[in-house]
């Protein structure tokens, strides 16, 4: 009976997808272990470490094996690892002649590590596809709302005007970098593991046989061949899981913004409406931002798992006495959770409701205060920055204290010092938020151009 949210009857499709669970489910992992064992036999036969025909015999026998999973589970509990029990079943299936060459010169961690890397390789492809989909959606939003002004906020207060397209381009830029990081880490992290008991490949002799087998094994499995055994250097696993956590962090930032912007007081965006999604059992009016809430929770899980994999890096001597086990939990869960979060983001963004009228209303709600810097910078050219800052500060204070009946422009146009250097028409222009967007539009264009360039470069 499942006990985790990622495979729960109730929660599994909030925190994951069927596609990514299929990559990391138990039987898929066991099959990957079998794949490594058969690939090892083929590699050794190719190099001449075992008889030439044995590689094909082991592969054929294992391709149709019906594993006794209950026995495998029971024996794993006793042994502490699944490979010895698995090898026993494979050896029996291969018969006396070929069976004696199963797992030749290998150790448990060779098989488990390589099986995990194969799963990560497949999982990375799923993550990459989801990232590319989200990048496309964000690119469309950035282009569509490139010039749609809204309030930029710092410390949850109005700061300066931005555009909604600019916000989307900022989100997009981080996902572009994540796609680049995913591509770059493949050569560093998707490494075959084959080193034998202590990593030296001594079981295959003192010549080059072991190294040749490792190279051939990498080729068989479509993995990269390391220059040295890495079973106690876990930085590759940690890098992958920490990147997933970074993706979760970017998703969490996006979700946090969407949650605040969808509050009734702002009403600038809302997640797609689906009947009863985000509904309350008691309050009929509720449309809670469920996808954003799930994404935020997922981002925290991913950060916690990244810490587990950093802990797993601290291994003792030539075979760790425990930290490795943390990865058995953190790696599958991280991939399932990050794909689940990406899936939620894809849903939320693809049908995002953007309320430009609310953005305009909120932008104007502080009666010109949001462009106080614009007036200050213009005034600074005439009377100096600090004096201009102090003057505009007092004008803002007056605007706030007088209340909704006045605006920053109303206060400033009555100030003789301001009128003496800034004409009324120019002052009105400075007090219009849509006129103070800086290079926001240009930066949106740069991000979109970068997206197109990257897409061409990775096809």
C-alpha positions, 0 to 999 in steps of 0.5 A: 500500500503506497505511503508516499504522496508521489504514488498515493492513490489520492495525491500522485497526480498532483505531485507527479505524472504517470510518465515519470513514475513509470521511469522510477517505479520498482520494476523499472529499476530492477529492469535497469539492473538487468539491462546493466548486467546483460550489457556488461556481459556483451561488453566483456564478450566484445573485449574478450574477457568472457567467451564471445558467445556468452554475451548473447546467451546471457542477453537472450536468457535475461530478456525473457526471464520471469523474476520472482519479485517476492523472493527478490524482496525477501532476500533484499531485506536479508542482504541489504541490497538487491543485486546478489538476490537478482544475480542468483535468479539471472544465473539460474535463468542463464544455465550452467555454461553462461550463468557462471559469467553473470556479474563477472568482475562487477560489484553491487554498486556498479550495477545499482549506480549504473541503473540509477544513471540510466533512470536519471538519463531517461528522467532528464529527457522528461524534465527537458521536454517539460522545461521546453514546453514551459519556455514556449508558453512563457515566451508567448506570454512575454511577447503578448504582454511585452508592453502591458504596464503593471506595478512592479513590487519590492517588499510587497510595496509598489516600487516602479512600473514594469510590464507583465511581459517583462515579468514573464521574460524574467521567469523565462530567462531562468528556465532557459539557463536550466535547459542549458545546465541540463545539456551541460551536465550530461557529459559530467553526470551521466557516467557508467559505473564499473570498478569492481570491489574497490574501484580498481578493476583488479578482478579483471587483471592488471592490464587494460581489460577492465578499462576496455570493458568499462568503455564498451559498457558505456557504449552499450548503454549510451552513457559517458565513460569516466576517466576513473571510478566514481562510486565514492565521488558522488558529485554527479548525483548531487549535481543532478538532484541539486539542479532539479532543486534549482528548477524547483526554486524557479518554479516556486518563485513563479508560483509565489508571484502567481499566488499573490497576483491572484489574490482578490485584492490584486486580481491581476491573474488567475489559474485556468478555471476548471469546475470545482478546481480549488473549490472549498468544502464550505465556501462556494465562492473559492477558486484557490490557486491549487497548481501554485500551492502544489508547486510551492510545496514541491519546491520545498521537497526538492530543496530538502532532497538536494541537501540529502544528496549533498550529505550522501557525498560524504563517503568513507574510504573506498566504499561508503557505509551508509550515505549512499542509501539517501540517494535511493530515496532522494533521486526517484522522489526528486524526479517525480516531484519536479516533473509533477511541479513542471506539469502543474506549471504547464497547466497553470501558464497555458491557460493563465487568465491575465486581467490587464484592467486590474493591472492598470487599476493597481498601477494607478492606485497609488496616484503617481507615487510609483513614478516618484523616482522618475520625477526625482531623477529629472529634478536631480539634473537641476538641483542635485540628487540628494536635494531632489530626493528630499523634495520628492520624499516630502511631496510623497509624504503629503500625497499619502497624508492628504489621501485619495483626493490628490495625486503626486502630480497635484502636490508637485505642480503646486511646488514653486521649486519644481515648477521653476525647472519642470514645465507642467506638461513635462511633469504630467508626462513624468507622472504617467507610469507607462512612460517609465519602463526603462529598457524593459521592452528591449530586455524582453526582446533579448530574452525572446531572441535568446530563446530562439537561438537556443532552440535552434542550437539544440535541435 
